[in-house]
Amino acid sequence: MAIGPWQIVIILLIVVLLFGTSRLKTLGSDVGGAIKGLRGALNSDDDAAKKS
């Protein structure tokens, strides 16, 4: 049984009602910063491995 588009819309509306748009915006920016930090750490490890 697959999730349909209407079910996704309803879930998104419930999430927005529970958390509010400002809280979701800060959560998104925090997750984006964490992903950037992880990528930077992985790239620096790759560079260090290539040099040795």
Residue pairs with C-beta under 8 A, 6 or more apart in sequence:
15 24
16 24
19 27
